[in-house]
Amino acid sequence: EAGVAQSPRYKIIEKRQSVAFWCNPISGHATLYWYQQILGQGPKLLIQFQNNGVVDDSQLPKDRFSAERLKGVDSTLKIQPAKLEDSAVYLCASSLDPDAQPQHFGDGTRLSIL
Amino acid sequence: ELKVEQNPLFLSMQEGKNYTIYCNYSTTSDRLYWYRQDPGKSLESLFVLLSNGAVKQEGRLMASLDTKARLSTLHITAAVHDLSATYFCAVDSSLTGTASKLTFGTGTRLQVTL
């Protein structure tokens, strides 16, 4: 079974620039998550999709972050404009419904803001 | 707001020794997950604990859940170097029958020395 695919693996940008990350979940997984993991901390949920609808985006900084999941499969997360504190690893995860299934994580995108 | 605390944050132990990592959380939940993360890698699911008193074992690792005490433990038996990694607990605050919504702990960085 192919895992969660993310790209790019690394990205370096200057503050105030924009950046986008892409995620392809495991086939058949209806739920998709984006997390932010700052160095030395646990992942923090940014947004959760069920198929192509948003379930929870309460921790997404909506003034600069946006995400979409068209057709209920792939997803993109965008930051515009980036701030220094956005430097982190952005992890995508997916899970198979119904509940109590473990989330499967991709390798993440390491974002550095200069 | 759900808070999840792990201790210790850092653990250095000799091969062959036993030790326990603790995960405390602040609100009612009967579903908890343990993940492992190697440096620069993504998160790997280790255990899914779904009820009070649940105990799961895999190799030298054993996880348990006490929902009344809001406590989960990850016990390491006769540690080996290959277990060196960061371990995260994650508490599920979603409603039964819905996809998981995880709040991660701070992580415990385990270093097993010869």
Chai-1 contact restraints between the chains, C-beta under 6 A:
chainA,res_idxA,chainB,res_idxB,connection_type,confidence,min_distance_angstrom,max_distance_angstrom,comment,restraint_id
A,T31,B,A99,contact,1.0,0.0,6.0,A-B,restraint_1
A,G42,B,F88,contact,1.0,0.0,6.0,A-B,restraint_2
A,G42,B,F104,contact,1.0,0.0,6.0,A-B,restraint_3
A,G42,B,G105,contact,1.0,0.0,6.0,A-B,restraint_4
A,G42,B,T106,contact,1.0,0.0,6.0,A-B,restraint_5
A,G42,B,G107,contact,1.0,0.0,6.0,A-B,restraint_6
A,P43,B,F104,contact,1.0,0.0,6.0,A-B,restraint_7
A,S95,B,A99,contact,1.0,0.0,6.0,A-B,restraint_8
A,D97,B,A99,contact,1.0,0.0,6.0,A-B,restraint_9
A,D99,B,G97,contact,1.0,0.0,6.0,A-B,restraint_10
A,D99,B,T98,contact,1.0,0.0,6.0,A-B,restraint_11
A,A100,B,R31,contact,1.0,0.0,6.0,A-B,restraint_12
A,A100,B,L50,contact,1.0,0.0,6.0,A-B,restraint_13
A,P102,B,Y33,contact,1.0,0.0,6.0,A-B,restraint_14
A,P102,B,S45,contact,1.0,0.0,6.0,A-B,restraint_15
A,P102,B,V48,contact,1.0,0.0,6.0,A-B,restraint_16
A,F105,B,S42,contact,1.0,0.0,6.0,A-B,restraint_17
A,F105,B,L43,contact,1.0,0.0,6.0,A-B,restraint_18
A,G106,B,S42,contact,1.0,0.0,6.0,A-B,restraint_19
A,D107,B,S42,contact,1.0,0.0,6.0,A-B,restraint_20
A,G108,B,S42,contact,1.0,0.0,6.0,A-B,restraint_21
